[in-house]
Amino acid sequence: MTSSSIDVAAVRALIEANPDVLLVDVRTPGEYESAHIAGSINLPLDQVDAHLERIVADADGKMVLICQSGNRAGQCQTKLAAAGLTDTVIMTGGMNAWTAVAAPVVRGRERWGLERQVRLVAGGIVLVSVLASIAWPPARFIAGFIGAGLAFAALTNTCAMGMMLAKLPCNRPANPTDIGQSLALLRSGTR
């Protein structure tokens, strides 16, 4: 499947022309709470599979998929297309591109993005295992394992570490995303 994408300027024009355009942010609830586009709904990527049939049935009109950089939105678009929902576009560059042009966002409690957390954990494990290998040489294999995992993540456009980190309490806000409400908004057209 060829992904369909739209740049930030086109998304802003689309919102201006139709304030009720369906913006679906597939980042973690914590990332969404930190900063999101006004009027967007949060439907975390890790919830899409569980609610795929309802999303496809309730989606009403063109859907703009948003994540931090575009990777998770691409995964979501692939899942939705395989289930029969083909009227979706990815906002190229995700929230990174949106904030780079100083487009308006709704800000909440600041949290680290999932990609930044993955870099910290992977880098930390590699650093500790390399230092530990000075005293215990087999520790270098841990660094190799993390490197292989990162290469696999890049080749498959998935990230097991990111999926695990997304489930940590620090990535879940005190008031969790109401998936039922997000799904209801897909049908109602009211954002």
Wavefront OBJ file of the C-alpha trace (Angstrom):
o trace
v 0.000 0.000 0.000
v 1.258 3.473 -0.839
v 0.860 5.863 2.033
v -0.982 9.083 1.465
v 0.383 12.115 3.256
v -0.302 15.811 3.658
v 2.078 18.517 4.865
v 1.517 20.866 7.800
v 0.521 23.828 5.618
v -2.146 21.728 3.898
v -3.443 20.436 7.261
v -3.693 24.002 8.569
v -5.567 25.059 5.420
v -7.863 22.042 5.787
v -8.613 22.952 9.430
v -9.258 26.569 8.460
v -11.658 25.537 5.702
v -13.364 22.886 7.871
v -12.795 23.213 11.660
v -14.491 19.821 12.182
v -11.945 17.903 10.078
v -11.142 14.624 11.816
v -7.643 14.836 13.322
v -6.659 11.554 14.991
v -3.552 11.666 17.173
v -2.163 8.141 17.618
v 0.546 9.027 20.152
v 0.489 7.852 23.754
v -1.902 9.653 26.105
v 1.110 11.192 27.861
v 2.480 12.636 24.623
v -0.982 13.884 23.684
v -1.375 15.535 27.085
v 1.951 17.371 26.646
v 0.917 19.054 23.409
v -1.719 18.384 20.768
v -3.577 20.139 18.000
v -6.817 21.744 19.172
v -9.792 19.646 18.104
v -7.784 16.442 17.638
v -8.842 13.228 19.315
v -6.451 10.811 20.973
v -6.638 7.227 19.778
v -3.320 5.642 20.836
v -1.775 3.275 18.302
v -1.679 0.493 20.894
v -5.502 0.678 21.063
v -6.173 0.575 17.308
v -6.080 -3.223 16.904
v -8.487 -3.757 19.793
v -11.005 -1.302 18.310
v -10.287 -1.708 14.580
v -13.773 -2.838 13.533
v -15.452 0.036 15.371
v -13.011 2.604 13.996
v -13.677 1.450 10.438
v -17.451 1.387 11.030
v -17.595 4.772 12.795
v -15.117 6.799 10.746
v -16.999 9.504 8.923
v -15.035 11.314 6.231
v -11.346 11.943 5.655
v -9.130 11.260 8.629
v -5.775 12.988 9.216
v -3.467 10.738 11.261
v -0.920 12.420 13.510
v 1.929 11.119 15.644
v 5.269 12.556 16.732
v 7.233 12.093 13.494
v 4.971 10.153 11.110
v 6.067 6.557 11.783
v 3.250 5.505 14.114
v 0.689 7.310 11.938
v 1.986 5.239 9.007
v 1.531 2.027 11.001
v -2.010 3.095 11.874
v -2.792 3.950 8.247
v -1.620 0.499 7.153
v -3.829 -1.208 9.764
v -6.862 0.890 8.820
v -6.354 0.310 5.081
v -6.074 -3.447 5.614
v -9.418 -3.299 7.431
v -11.042 -1.340 4.582
v -10.674 2.299 5.692
v -8.706 3.964 2.915
v -9.691 7.635 3.289
v -6.810 8.526 5.618
v -3.780 10.760 5.254
v -0.674 11.112 7.405
v 0.500 14.544 8.495
v 4.075 14.514 7.186
v 6.594 15.012 9.973
v 3.933 14.717 12.672
v 3.921 16.986 15.692
v 7.639 17.633 15.179
v 6.805 19.388 11.888
v 3.726 21.080 13.375
v 5.656 22.649 16.258
v 8.651 23.480 14.025
v 6.482 26.023 12.179
v 5.092 27.359 15.486
v 1.586 26.169 14.686
v -0.764 26.477 17.667
v -0.991 23.635 20.161
v -2.903 22.915 23.343
v -0.289 22.419 26.061
v -0.592 20.325 29.190
v 1.883 18.755 31.566
v 5.197 18.397 29.735
v 6.338 14.808 29.187
v 9.141 13.291 27.195
v 8.130 11.945 23.804
v 8.237 8.188 23.322
v 11.064 8.371 20.766
v 13.193 10.365 23.211
v 12.518 7.782 25.934
v 13.609 4.964 23.602
v 16.867 6.792 22.845
v 17.520 7.298 26.579
v 16.821 3.685 27.559
v 18.676 2.138 24.590
v 21.643 4.481 25.005
v 21.719 3.897 28.758
v 21.701 0.114 28.363
v 24.475 0.244 25.757
v 26.602 2.583 27.904
v 26.191 0.484 31.051
v 26.864 -2.788 29.225
v 30.022 -1.407 27.562
v 31.300 -0.114 30.906
v 30.362 -3.409 32.594
v 32.249 -5.311 29.889
v 35.490 -3.898 31.298
v 34.993 -6.074 34.383
v 32.849 -8.785 32.790
v 33.526 -9.112 29.028
v 30.284 -10.990 28.151
v 28.320 -7.796 29.015
v 29.267 -6.502 25.549
v 26.684 -8.897 24.108
v 23.932 -6.865 25.783
v 25.064 -3.828 23.790
v 25.047 -5.966 20.653
v 21.524 -7.186 21.434
v 20.262 -3.603 21.820
v 21.987 -2.621 18.574
v 20.360 -5.550 16.770
v 16.987 -4.561 18.246
v 17.385 -0.988 17.009
v 18.370 -2.197 13.536
v 15.352 -4.522 13.482
v 13.121 -1.636 14.619
v 14.392 0.515 11.770
v 13.942 -2.207 9.150
v 10.419 -3.151 10.260
v 9.305 0.356 11.297
v 8.225 -1.063 14.672
v 9.737 -0.687 18.106
v 9.206 -3.271 20.830
v 10.978 -1.060 23.369
v 8.716 1.855 22.473
v 5.610 -0.327 22.848
v 6.796 -1.436 26.301
v 7.662 2.115 27.382
v 4.239 3.337 26.214
v 2.647 1.143 28.889
v 4.594 2.709 31.778
v 2.607 4.868 34.226
v 4.672 7.932 33.300
v 3.227 7.691 29.776
v -0.339 7.489 31.053
v -1.881 10.729 32.337
v -3.817 10.883 35.610
v -7.008 11.166 33.537
v -6.539 8.427 30.931
v -7.850 8.697 27.408
v -11.474 7.622 27.205
v -11.237 5.343 24.163
v -15.020 5.019 24.057
v -15.354 8.797 23.867
v -12.670 9.031 21.175
v -14.426 6.343 19.154
v -17.780 8.112 19.582
v -16.228 11.308 18.227
v -15.256 9.438 15.051
v -18.922 9.041 14.193
v -20.411 12.213 15.613
v -18.312 14.640 13.600
v -18.152 16.869 16.702
v -14.693 17.548 17.955
l 1 2 3 4 5 6 7 8 9 10 11 12 13 14 15 16 17 18 19 20 21 22 23 24 25 26 27 28 29 30 31 32 33 34 35 36 37 38 39 40 41 42 43 44 45 46 47 48 49 50 51 52 53 54 55 56 57 58 59 60 61 62 63 64 65 66 67 68 69 70 71 72 73 74 75 76 77 78 79 80 81 82 83 84 85 86 87 88 89 90 91 92 93 94 95 96 97 98 99 100 101 102 103 104 105 106 107 108 109 110 111 112 113 114 115 116 117 118 119 120 121 122 123 124 125 126 127 128 129 130 131 132 133 134 135 136 137 138 139 140 141 142 143 144 145 146 147 148 149 150 151 152 153 154 155 156 157 158 159 160 161 162 163 164 165 166 167 168 169 170 171 172 173 174 175 176 177 178 179 180 181 182 183 184 185 186 187 188 189 190 191
